[in-house]
């Protein structure tokens, strides 16, 4: 039995994660994780915007989109669209809206 004076609090959750961690959590190769990270919310911590981490919140939202049945390409398009607005997708997005965002991202725009 553990005595209360020997109890240590658990490590706090990490707010920022690396691309390598993204690769592990999504079970994708490192090059694909780097590609995915560009649609997530990034925080740069080196001069020249060379090194970055992604926020845990944006990675969790991306994983939720994958759990809803979206492909990686569709989830990237949705994350990119919402990131342009400076926000994350809602917790319970409408699947028709998500599919429309992905469909619009695949259309060629002739200007």
Secondary structure, DSSP 8 states (H G I E B T S, - for coil): ---GGG--------SEE-HHHHHHHHT--HHHHHHHHTTS-EEE-SGGG--EEEEHHHHHHHHHHHHTT--HHHHHHHHHHHHHTTS---TT--HHHHHHHHHHHHS----
